[in-house]
Amino acid sequence: MLLDDAPHRLAVTVDPAPVEGPDAGVIEEARRRQRRQRLVAAVVLATAVAAGILAFGFAGGADRSGQSPSVRLSSSLRGLAGPPLRGRTGLRLVVAGLGGRGPADIVDVDSGKVRALRGLGVSSSPRMWSPWLQLLPVPGGALAVVTHHHCAYCSTAEDDFLITADGSVRRMATRYFPALRGTIETSRIPGTDAEWVLVWPHRGACTLRLLPSTRAPVIVPCGDLAGTFPAGVAVWTDRDQRGILVNPLTGAVRGHLSSSSTYELVGHSLAIEGAPYGSPTSISLVNLATGNRRPLGWPSSLRFGYEVFPEPAGPLVAIDFADPAYPPAPRQTTGQAADLWVLNTRDGHLTHLPGFPSLEAIKLSGIAWTPDGSLVVVAQERHTVLGLWRPGQRTLHVRTVPALNGYSQFVPLPISDARR
């Protein structure tokens, strides 16, 4: 079993009985949005306060892959660069900029042409209560989940649209949530039309239920949904930011995760364990079902925080380290920077992507895996550059793409035989 040879174990006590129902097994998009929002908030903070406030004097973590960061902290970084991406790729991206508040487009990477996606009901001039969308990869295309919420305590509707490989849009389903004086957390189960729904009212107990289902909701501790494991549904509690595993059939707490760490879900029972945002020391790969853990050190020269992007159907995880005020004080801040590493969860090996670290506008840049297992990076700085990397390559090939409203969300479409 994965990580059975790791000498260290995570202190998690769980009921050995498995959870009934679907198993998510991947990082949930809701948590990704929240981490992105925290990082964007830090960008705003960095521009409003003296650079010295954001200075972090942490020692560099060991690089478990045996590699050393190619660039130390300095002011010499430039935007993402590499050998030109030549020839026909057949690559097309479904893109939603402005954090999901803007319209969606399809970008043809080979021609540079942009086609607006019609029929999603997302405004090109977003306002406070405009619909907003999430993009999720699904077999055969992308799923656009458009949320309609007209006021603070209004009812909510979610429309699901399938964007197929040929770029057509088809409405799949609509879900309605009644008006609630509180918060609704949803966590979609990939590959199904089901999702966990956690209702967090302003008064009273939080409840968890599976939709669609006739099973009654159960009372659970309040927090943010993070995913489903064999041991239970993971919830990150708001008060002390610790993780718990609850039995979704009864609401009983089955296990606790460390209150001094954060956990980013990356696969079936796997998570990246690290220190809270702004206090990085090291990260580890942990198996939440067995408690085994493998220390990974801190491979990057950027010390602020990180975000993870698991390969949908493989063992690789892209880990995007970032700094919203680069370089740190006492040097003068010149921009924002990112550093990208790829972790193989089977053996714990870390690979440093060529071209990184580099300067980029964090909230306008993004990362995604293609259906065939290639990694796509879009970074905006002076220009908007797309980088394509296939596991095992020693170079990151790049090409300029249209800027649009940023690439904070994008999904690569499958490449049809006619475009190969």
LOKE-304621 format. One line per 3 residues: number of its first residue (from 1); their letters; for each residue x negated, y, z of N, C-alpha, C. Coordinates in steps of 0.02 Angstrom, whole numbers. Layout:
# residues N
NUM> a> X Y Z X Y Z X Y Z; ...
# end
This chain:
# residues 420
1> mll> -42 -60 0 0 0 0 -44 62 0; -19 115 -34 -58 176 -40 -78 204 28; -141 222 33 -169 254 93 -176 206 152
4> dda> -165 141 144 -172 96 201 -243 94 227; -292 113 184 -361 110 206 -383 174 240; -339 224 245 -357 287 277 -364 276 352
7> phr> -417 301 384 -429 287 454 -386 328 501; -356 384 477 -318 428 521 -244 417 508; -204 426 561 -133 416 555 -95 477 581
10> lav> -40 492 549 2 548 569 50 524 622; 59 565 674 103 546 729 176 558 710; 206 508 677 276 511 659 309 448 682
13> tvd> 361 453 722 398 396 746 465 394 711; 480 338 676 541 335 638 576 268 651; 641 268 639 680 207 640 661 167 579
16> pap> 642 103 585 620 65 527 676 50 477; 738 60 496 792 44 450 792 93 392; 799 69 330 797 115 273 860 157 268
19> veg> 855 213 233 911 256 222 949 231 161; 1015 229 166 1056 211 109 1064 271 64; 1077 259 1 1088 314 -46 1027 327 -88
22> pda> 1032 376 -135 978 391 -181 916 417 -146; 860 406 -177 795 428 -149 766 481 -195; 759 541 -168 734 596 -210 662 584 -230
25> gvi> 617 576 -181 548 557 -195 505 610 -227; 529 671 -237 488 724 -266 500 789 -229; 456 836 -239 466 902 -208 529 934 -235
28> eea> 567 965 -192 631 993 -213 621 1066 -235; 661 1085 -285 653 1152 -313 669 1207 -263; 713 1193 -217 730 1245 -168 669 1265 -127
31> rrr> 630 1216 -105 570 1231 -67 519 1268 -110; 515 1251 -174 468 1285 -219 487 1359 -225; 552 1373 -231 573 1443 -235 554 1481 -172
34> qrr> 565 1448 -114 550 1482 -51 476 1497 -45; 433 1449 -64 361 1462 -59 341 1517 -107; 369 1517 -168 354 1569 -216 376 1637 -189
37> qrl> 435 1640 -157 459 1703 -130 413 1728 -74; 388 1683 -32 343 1704 21 278 1733 -8; 254 1701 -62 193 1725 -92 204 1792 -126
40> vaa> 260 1800 -160 276 1864 -191 283 1918 -139; 314 1902 -81 320 1951 -27 251 1973 -4; 204 1926 -3 137 1944 18 104 1990 -33
43> vvl> 121 1982 -97 95 2028 -148 118 2099 -133; 182 2106 -117 209 2173 -102 175 2201 -40; 166 2159 11 133 2182 72 62 2204 58
46> ata> 28 2167 13 -42 2182 0 -50 2251 -32; 0 2273 -69 -6 2338 -101 15 2395 -55; 44 2378 3 70 2430 47 27 2442 108
49> vaa> -22 2399 120 -63 2407 179 -136 2407 158; -179 2426 204 -251 2428 190 -276 2358 177; -325 2353 133 -351 2287 114 -380 2251 174
52> gil> -403 2287 224 -434 2254 281 -385 2212 321; -320 2228 318 -271 2188 355 -267 2118 328; -280 2110 262 -272 2045 231 -338 2007 227
55> afg> -387 2027 267 -451 1992 266 -444 1928 308; -467 1872 280 -465 1808 315 -536 1781 320; -561 1771 380 -630 1750 389 -636 1676 403
58> fag> -606 1634 362 -608 1562 374 -666 1530 336; -696 1481 368 -751 1444 336 -722 1399 282; -760 1387 229 -737 1346 174 -731 1273 194
61> gad> -677 1241 170 -667 1170 184 -709 1126 138; -722 1066 161 -762 1019 121 -723 998 60; -758 987 5 -728 964 -57 -735 888 -60
64> rsg> -680 853 -52 -682 780 -48 -697 747 -115; -692 784 -169 -706 754 -234 -781 755 -250; -820 787 -207 -892 791 -219 -911 849 -262
67> qsp> -862 891 -283 -877 949 -324 -879 1011 -280; -914 1062 -302 -916 1126 -267 -877 1176 -308; -841 1222 -275 -806 1274 -314 -855 1310 -360
70> svr> -836 1319 -422 -882 1346 -472 -893 1421 -462; -846 1455 -429 -853 1527 -419 -839 1543 -346; -884 1576 -313 -873 1598 -244 -836 1664 -244
73> lss> -814 1686 -186 -778 1748 -180 -820 1806 -208; -794 1840 -256 -828 1897 -286 -777 1938 -324; -798 1992 -352 -753 2034 -392 -764 2022 -467
76> slr> -795 1966 -486 -815 1955 -555 -765 1914 -594; -708 1895 -565 -660 1854 -600 -627 1891 -657; -607 1854 -709 -571 1881 -765 -507 1840 -774
79> gla> -468 1860 -824 -408 1822 -839 -425 1753 -866; -376 1709 -868 -386 1641 -891 -413 1639 -962; -466 1600 -973 -497 1596 -1038 -522 1524 -1050
82> gpp> -535 1508 -1113 -561 1443 -1131 -563 1437 -1207; -585 1379 -1232 -586 1369 -1305 -516 1376 -1334; -509 1401 -1395 -443 1410 -1425 -406 1344 -1434
85> lrg> -342 1346 -1421 -298 1288 -1433 -279 1289 -1507; -310 1245 -1546 -300 1245 -1618 -253 1189 -1639; -227 1197 -1699 -186 1144 -1728 -115 1146 -1701
88> rtg> -75 1100 -1724 -4 1096 -1706 3 1056 -1642; 39 1084 -1594 51 1048 -1531 123 1022 -1526; 170 1052 -1561 240 1034 -1554 270 1055 -1488
91> lrl> 234 1096 -1450 255 1114 -1383 304 1172 -1384; 359 1163 -1349 409 1217 -1340 427 1220 -1266; 437 1281 -1242 450 1292 -1171 518 1325 -1162
94> vva> 558 1299 -1115 617 1335 -1092 594 1379 -1035; 604 1445 -1042 575 1494 -996 629 1536 -964; 624 1544 -898 668 1591 -862 624 1636 -820
97> glg> 618 1698 -841 577 1745 -804 616 1781 -749; 584 1831 -719 615 1871 -667 642 1830 -609; 608 1775 -593 629 1733 -537 697 1702 -546
100> grg> 718 1690 -609 783 1660 -621 839 1710 -629; 824 1775 -621 875 1827 -627 882 1853 -698; 839 1832 -743 842 1856 -812 866 1802 -859
103> pad> 871 1817 -923 895 1768 -972 844 1713 -983; 867 1660 -1014 823 1604 -1031 809 1604 -1105; 748 1583 -1123 726 1581 -1192 691 1515 -1206
106> ivd> 685 1499 -1270 642 1444 -1292 584 1475 -1330; 523 1459 -1308 463 1484 -1341 430 1428 -1380; 420 1438 -1445 383 1391 -1487 310 1411 -1482
109> vds> 270 1369 -1449 200 1385 -1437 161 1390 -1501; 178 1349 -1551 140 1349 -1614 152 1412 -1655; 214 1435 -1660 230 1492 -1702 232 1558 -1663
112> gkv> 241 1553 -1596 249 1613 -1556 319 1641 -1558; 365 1608 -1592 433 1633 -1597 472 1620 -1533; 518 1666 -1518 559 1661 -1458 633 1660 -1480
115> ral> 670 1612 -1452 742 1607 -1466 780 1610 -1401; 827 1657 -1396 868 1664 -1336 915 1604 -1330; 923 1579 -1269 970 1525 -1256 1038 1555 -1240
118> rgl> 1087 1542 -1282 1154 1569 -1273 1198 1521 -1233; 1248 1549 -1201 1298 1507 -1168 1285 1490 -1096; 1231 1516 -1066 1217 1501 -996 1251 1551 -949
121> gvs> 1273 1607 -975 1307 1656 -933 1262 1695 -887; 1197 1700 -904 1149 1738 -864 1136 1804 -899; 1143 1859 -862 1140 1926 -892 1069 1945 -911
124> ssp> 1063 1982 -966 998 2010 -985 982 2073 -945; 1031 2100 -909 1021 2158 -865 1046 2140 -795; 1007 2100 -759 1030 2074 -695 1041 2128 -643
127> rmw> 1093 2117 -602 1107 2159 -545 1106 2116 -482; 1123 2146 -426 1116 2112 -362 1152 2045 -361; 1215 2044 -384 1254 1982 -380 1261 1948 -448
130> spw> 1214 1962 -493 1216 1927 -557 1201 1853 -549; 1226 1810 -593 1208 1739 -590 1133 1730 -597; 1107 1679 -564 1036 1664 -571 1029 1589 -583
133> lql> 974 1570 -613 967 1500 -634 902 1469 -610; 906 1403 -602 848 1361 -590 838 1317 -652; 775 1305 -668 758 1258 -722 725 1197 -692
136> lpv> 750 1138 -709 723 1076 -684 710 1028 -742; 654 992 -741 642 942 -793 686 881 -783; 716 856 -836 755 794 -834 737 753 -896
139> pgg> 749 688 -894 734 648 -953 770 675 -1015; 731 687 -1067 759 710 -1130 766 785 -1138; 746 824 -1086 753 896 -1093 745 933 -1027
142> ala> 787 984 -1018 784 1024 -957 855 1034 -931; 861 1042 -866 925 1056 -835 924 1128 -810; 974 1167 -830 982 1236 -806 1040 1237 -758
145> vvt> 1026 1254 -695 1078 1259 -644 1091 1333 -632; 1149 1357 -653 1167 1428 -648 1213 1437 -588; 1193 1479 -541 1231 1492 -480 1267 1558 -485
148> hhh> 1333 1557 -472 1375 1617 -473 1396 1633 -401; 1375 1693 -378 1389 1712 -309 1400 1788 -310; 1463 1809 -298 1482 1878 -312 1477 1925 -253
151> cay> 1469 1899 -194 1461 1942 -135 1432 1899 -79; 1416 1932 -23 1381 1898 31 1421 1838 58; 1487 1844 61 1527 1791 90 1578 1761 41
154> cst> 1564 1769 -23 1608 1743 -74 1596 1668 -85; 1645 1637 -119 1635 1568 -139 1579 1565 -192; 1551 1506 -200 1494 1496 -245 1511 1441 -295
157> aed> 1490 1450 -356 1498 1398 -408 1430 1384 -440; 1417 1321 -456 1356 1301 -491 1375 1267 -556; 1349 1292 -611 1359 1261 -677 1295 1226 -698
160> dfl> 1301 1164 -720 1244 1126 -746 1246 1126 -822; 1191 1144 -853 1185 1142 -926 1125 1099 -945; 1135 1053 -990 1079 1012 -1016 1052 1046 -1079
163> ita> 986 1060 -1078 951 1087 -1136 912 1030 -1167; 933 1006 -1224 904 947 -1255 839 963 -1292; 807 910 -1317 742 919 -1350 747 963 -1411
166> dgs> 805 965 -1444 812 1008 -1503 833 1079 -1486; 839 1094 -1421 855 1162 -1400 928 1177 -1394; 972 1128 -1403 1043 1141 -1396 1062 1142 -1322
169> vrr> 1118 1175 -1306 1142 1183 -1238 1210 1150 -1231; 1217 1109 -1179 1280 1075 -1167 1298 1078 -1094; 1359 1102 -1078 1381 1104 -1009 1394 1033 -984
172> mat> 1367 1018 -924 1373 950 -897 1423 946 -839; 1421 994 -793 1463 990 -734 1468 1057 -701; 1518 1065 -659 1527 1125 -617 1546 1103 -547
175> ryf> 1513 1135 -497 1529 1121 -427 1550 1186 -393; 1598 1181 -349 1623 1239 -313 1610 1231 -238; 1589 1286 -206 1579 1287 -134 1623 1343 -106
178> pal> 1664 1329 -55 1709 1379 -28 1672 1437 4; 1707 1493 13 1677 1551 46 1654 1531 116; 1596 1555 135 1566 1535 199 1526 1593 227
181> rgt> 1536 1607 291 1496 1658 324 1433 1624 350; 1387 1613 305 1326 1579 323 1284 1564 261; 1247 1508 263 1201 1490 210 1215 1419 187
184> iet> 1207 1407 122 1213 1340 94 1145 1321 64; 1117 1264 86 1055 1237 58 1074 1176 16; 1052 1173 -46 1064 1115 -88 999 1085 -111
187> sri> 998 1019 -116 937 983 -137 958 930 -186; 946 944 -251 967 898 -303 925 834 -302; 958 778 -317 923 714 -322 907 701 -395
190> pgt> 843 704 -414 824 700 -485 852 637 -518; 874 646 -580 898 591 -619 971 573 -605; 1005 610 -561 1075 596 -544 1113 662 -545
193> dae> 1180 656 -537 1221 716 -531 1237 729 -458; 1200 698 -412 1213 705 -340 1163 753 -308; 1183 782 -253 1139 826 -215 1159 826 -142
196> wvl> 1110 836 -99 1124 847 -28 1142 920 -18; 1192 931 24 1214 999 38 1213 1010 114; 1173 1058 136 1170 1076 207 1204 1143 216
199> vwp> 1256 1145 257 1293 1206 271 1270 1234 337; 1249 1297 335 1221 1331 394 1265 1391 409; 1317 1384 451 1362 1441 465 1330 1490 513
202> hrg> 1358 1550 516 1333 1599 564 1348 1577 636; 1401 1539 644 1418 1512 710 1435 1439 702; 1417 1400 751 1432 1329 749 1375 1287 723
205> act> 1388 1222 717 1336 1173 700 1325 1170 624; 1264 1152 605 1249 1139 534 1272 1069 516; 1293 1060 454 1316 995 431 1281 976 366
208> lrl> 1275 910 355 1242 883 295 1289 833 263; 1296 838 197 1337 788 162 1309 778 92; 1328 722 62 1308 705 -6 1366 719 -53
211> lps> 1353 757 -107 1403 771 -158 1380 747 -226; 1421 717 -267 1491 699 -251 1493 636 -208; 1536 636 -158 1544 579 -114 1605 592 -70
214> tra> 1638 538 -50 1695 544 -4 1674 538 68; 1608 527 80 1583 520 147 1586 587 184; 1609 586 246 1617 648 284 1548 676 302
217> pvi> 1542 743 309 1479 773 329 1461 755 401; 1396 757 417 1373 743 484 1337 804 511; 1336 812 577 1302 868 609 1227 854 612
220> vpc> 1187 903 590 1114 896 589 1083 961 617; 1019 959 637 985 1021 656 982 1069 597; 987 1134 611 987 1184 558 916 1193 529
223> gdl> 912 1204 465 848 1214 432 854 1213 357; 798 1202 323 795 1200 250 786 1128 227; 826 1108 177 818 1041 149 753 1036 110
226> agt> 721 977 115 657 968 81 654 905 38; 698 857 48 695 797 7 716 735 45; 714 677 12 736 614 41 680 563 39
229> fpa> 669 530 96 620 478 102 653 414 127; 619 357 123 648 297 153 664 305 227; 627 349 261 639 358 333 695 407 347
232> gva> 717 447 299 771 495 312 767 555 267; 813 601 277 814 665 241 772 714 280; 725 747 246 680 794 279 712 863 284
235> vwt> 708 893 343 734 959 356 679 999 392; 664 1058 365 616 1101 399 655 1151 441; 649 1147 507 688 1189 552 663 1260 550
238> drd> 709 1308 557 692 1378 549 658 1407 611; 677 1384 670 653 1415 731 578 1406 740; 553 1345 734 483 1332 746 446 1305 686
241> qrg> 480 1303 627 449 1281 565 416 1212 572; 450 1166 603 426 1098 605 472 1054 564; 446 998 543 484 952 502 516 898 543
244> ilv> 577 879 525 610 823 557 638 778 503; 647 715 519 679 666 475 744 646 507; 800 657 471 865 640 500 897 584 460
247> npl> 938 544 494 978 492 462 1039 526 432; 1046 528 365 1102 565 335 1169 532 347; 1170 470 372 1232 436 386 1260 455 454
250> tga> 1215 473 501 1236 487 569 1215 556 594; 1164 586 562 1138 649 586 1084 642 639; 1070 581 660 1021 569 713 950 585 688
253> vrg> 909 614 731 839 629 715 799 565 720; 766 546 665 726 484 664 652 497 676; 629 556 663 558 568 672 543 642 670
256> hls> 484 661 696 461 730 697 394 735 662; 385 789 625 321 804 595 287 858 637; 223 866 628 184 911 669 210 983 664
259> sss> 218 1016 721 242 1085 721 188 1134 700; 125 1111 697 70 1155 678 51 1148 605; 90 1111 565 74 1098 495 134 1110 452
262> tye> 121 1119 387 174 1121 337 166 1059 293; 221 1038 262 221 978 221 255 994 155; 220 981 100 247 991 33 256 923 1
265> lvg> 318 905 -15 333 838 -39 308 830 -111; 273 774 -124 242 765 -190 257 697 -220; 295 654 -188 309 589 -217 347 546 -168
268> hsl> 357 484 -186 393 437 -144 356 429 -78; 382 460 -25 355 457 43 290 496 52; 266 532 1 203 568 5 213 643 13
271> aie> 167 674 49 169 746 59 98 773 66; 89 836 48 28 872 62 38 908 128; -5 893 176 -1 924 242 -53 979 247
274> gap> -32 1037 271 -78 1093 279 -57 1138 335; -98 1190 346 -83 1240 397 -31 1288 369; 3 1326 413 52 1374 389 21 1426 343
277> ygs> 64 1460 303 41 1512 256 0 1564 292; -55 1585 260 -97 1636 288 -148 1611 338; -147 1545 354 -194 1517 403 -223 1452 377
280> pts> -253 1452 317 -277 1389 288 -340 1363 322; -343 1300 335 -404 1269 360 -422 1208 318; -374 1163 307 -385 1104 266 -317 1076 247
283> isl> -317 1031 199 -256 996 179 -268 921 181; -215 883 186 -219 810 188 -162 781 148; -173 722 121 -121 683 89 -94 634 141
286> vnl> -28 637 154 1 594 206 56 552 177; 63 492 203 118 447 186 167 449 245; 225 481 235 272 490 289 306 426 310
289> atg> 305 374 267 335 311 285 290 270 331; 224 274 319 177 233 359 139 274 410; 135 340 401 95 382 446 23 388 426
292> nrr> 0 354 374 -69 358 352 -83 426 321; -144 450 331 -163 514 303 -235 512 277; -248 551 224 -315 557 195 -335 631 194
295> plg> -384 652 233 -406 722 232 -435 740 164; -419 800 139 -443 824 74 -487 886 80; -498 910 140 -536 972 148 -497 1031 120
298> wps> -533 1082 99 -503 1140 65 -547 1155 4; -529 1129 -55 -576 1132 -112 -585 1201 -142; -538 1246 -132 -540 1309 -168 -577 1364 -130
301> slr> -603 1412 -168 -633 1471 -138 -581 1523 -118; -518 1514 -141 -464 1559 -122 -432 1533 -58; -421 1577 -10 -404 1555 57 -335 1573 82
304> fgy> -292 1602 39 -228 1627 65 -176 1572 72; -161 1536 20 -108 1485 22 -109 1443 -41; -59 1398 -47 -58 1353 -104 14 1333 -119
307> evf> 24 1306 -179 88 1279 -201 74 1216 -240; 118 1166 -236 105 1101 -268 154 1089 -324; 131 1054 -377 170 1038 -435 159 964 -452
310> pep> 200 919 -427 190 847 -440 206 829 -512; 167 784 -539 183 753 -604 248 715 -596; 297 724 -641 363 693 -631 362 617 -626
313> agp> 320 584 -665 320 510 -666 250 483 -663; 207 511 -620 139 487 -616 108 506 -549; 45 488 -540 13 498 -475 -21 566 -466
316> lva> -19 610 -515 -56 673 -512 -14 729 -482; -48 773 -446 -17 832 -416 -61 892 -429; -35 943 -463 -72 1005 -472 -63 1047 -409
319> idf> -119 1072 -381 -117 1113 -321 -143 1182 -341; -99 1231 -337 -114 1299 -358 -131 1341 -296; -195 1355 -285 -216 1399 -231 -212 1471 -256
322> adp> -193 1518 -213 -182 1586 -236 -203 1636 -183; -217 1696 -206 -233 1752 -162 -200 1814 -191; -151 1844 -155 -116 1902 -182 -154 1967 -177
325> ayp> -213 1967 -144 -255 2027 -139 -327 2005 -147; -351 2003 -210 -417 1977 -225 -463 2032 -250; -527 2034 -229 -556 1992 -177 -538 2017 -107
328> pap> -546 1976 -56 -529 1998 12 -573 2055 35; -549 2092 86 -589 2145 116 -653 2115 145; -708 2152 148 -712 2225 139 -720 2247 67
331> rqt> -721 2199 19 -726 2220 -51 -661 2253 -73; -664 2294 -124 -605 2328 -149 -561 2279 -186; -496 2279 -171 -449 2234 -204 -440 2254 -277
334> tgq> -448 2206 -322 -441 2220 -393 -381 2186 -425; -350 2138 -391 -294 2103 -421 -272 2044 -380; -243 1996 -414 -221 1933 -385 -255 1876 -421
337> aad> -267 1822 -386 -306 1767 -415 -274 1700 -401; -289 1652 -444 -265 1583 -436 -323 1535 -450; -318 1477 -419 -368 1424 -428 -331 1358 -430
340> lwv> -343 1318 -482 -302 1258 -494 -343 1195 -489; -320 1149 -447 -350 1083 -438 -297 1030 -449; -318 970 -471 -271 915 -482 -291 857 -437
343> lnt> -244 834 -397 -255 779 -350 -226 714 -378; -266 660 -376 -241 594 -392 -221 561 -326; -156 551 -315 -132 526 -251 -149 452 -240
346> rdg> -173 418 -292 -191 347 -283 -258 340 -247; -305 385 -261 -372 378 -231 -395 441 -195; -355 495 -195 -374 556 -161 -425 598 -198
349> hlt> -440 582 -261 -490 620 -299 -461 687 -322; -501 740 -315 -482 807 -336 -523 828 -397; -489 854 -448 -520 878 -509 -509 953 -515
352> hlp> -563 991 -526 -557 1064 -534 -545 1079 -607; -491 1114 -622 -476 1130 -691 -524 1182 -719; -549 1172 -780 -592 1221 -812 -555 1288 -819
355> gfp> -593 1343 -815 -564 1409 -822 -541 1440 -758; -541 1402 -704 -519 1427 -639 -577 1431 -591; -573 1477 -540 -519 1524 -527 -518 1581 -577
358> sle> -460 1616 -582 -452 1671 -629 -403 1721 -601; -405 1781 -629 -356 1832 -610 -290 1818 -645; -235 1830 -609 -169 1825 -640 -118 1861 -597
361> aik> -63 1882 -627 -6 1909 -590 35 1851 -565; 33 1839 -499 61 1777 -472 134 1768 -488; 175 1820 -479 247 1811 -487 268 1807 -561
364> lsg> 222 1818 -607 238 1814 -679 206 1753 -712; 173 1711 -673 136 1654 -700 168 1589 -674; 153 1534 -708 183 1471 -688 145 1410 -711
367> iaw> 166 1351 -686 134 1287 -700 188 1235 -710; 178 1189 -757 226 1134 -767 191 1077 -802; 218 1016 -793 194 956 -828 239 942 -888
370> tpd> 208 919 -942 247 898 -1001 271 826 -989; 322 804 -1026 347 736 -1019 294 683 -1031; 242 699 -1072 191 649 -1087 130 655 -1040
373> gsl> 135 696 -987 83 697 -936 28 748 -946; 38 799 -987 -10 853 -994 11 910 -948; -38 951 -928 -25 1007 -883 -25 1072 -924
376> vvv> 28 1111 -915 34 1176 -949 29 1231 -897; -16 1279 -909 -25 1336 -865 -12 1399 -906; 31 1443 -880 41 1508 -912 21 1562 -862
379> aqe> -28 1603 -880 -55 1654 -835 -50 1723 -868; -21 1770 -831 -17 1839 -856 -67 1882 -818; -108 1917 -857 -151 1968 -828 -148 2026 -878
382> rht> -200 2040 -915 -194 2090 -969 -153 2061 -1027; -163 1996 -1039 -126 1961 -1090 -92 1901 -1058; -43 1872 -1093 -10 1811 -1070 -40 1753 -1106
385> vlg> -73 1708 -1068 -112 1654 -1098 -84 1587 -1075; -74 1542 -1122 -54 1473 -1107 -115 1428 -1111; -125 1387 -1059 -178 1338 -1059 -149 1268 -1059
388> lwr> -178 1223 -1098 -155 1153 -1102 -212 1108 -1083; -199 1063 -1036 -251 1017 -1011 -222 947 -1005; -259 899 -1032 -239 829 -1026 -287 795 -977
391> pgq> -262 754 -932 -305 721 -883 -365 687 -916; -424 701 -889 -485 674 -917 -523 723 -959; -491 776 -983 -525 826 -1024 -571 869 -981
394> rtl> -625 893 -1012 -672 937 -978 -662 1010 -995; -613 1024 -1038 -600 1093 -1058 -525 1107 -1053; -509 1170 -1043 -440 1194 -1045 -433 1237 -1107
397> hvr> -393 1215 -1155 -385 1252 -1217 -328 1302 -1209; -338 1363 -1235 -291 1418 -1222 -265 1448 -1287; -207 1481 -1280 -176 1515 -1336 -132 1571 -1308
400> tvp> -131 1629 -1341 -88 1684 -1319 -15 1669 -1336; 30 1686 -1289 101 1676 -1300 137 1741 -1283; 200 1749 -1305 237 1811 -1289 245 1820 -1214
403> aln> 243 1883 -1191 245 1897 -1119 314 1885 -1090; 368 1900 -1126 437 1894 -1101 444 1931 -1034; 483 1902 -988 491 1929 -921 452 1888 -870
406> gys> 398 1858 -892 360 1815 -849 377 1741 -858; 336 1698 -829 344 1625 -835 347 1594 -765; 383 1626 -719 388 1599 -651 424 1532 -651
409> qfv> 468 1521 -700 500 1456 -710 495 1438 -784; 470 1378 -799 474 1353 -867 470 1277 -867; 502 1247 -917 502 1174 -925 482 1158 -996
412> plp> 429 1118 -1007 412 1097 -1075 463 1046 -1100; 487 1054 -1161 534 1007 -1191 496 948 -1221; 529 889 -1224 497 832 -1257 482 848 -1329
415> isd> 428 820 -1354 408 831 -1423 439 777 -1466; 482 797 -1513 515 748 -1557 465 721 -1608; 481 663 -1636 437 631 -1686 427 676 -1746
418> arr> 478 716 -1763 473 759 -1822 423 815 -1812; 407 832 -1749 362 887 -1735 292 864 -1718; 280 800 -1714 214 776 -1695 164 787 -1751
# end
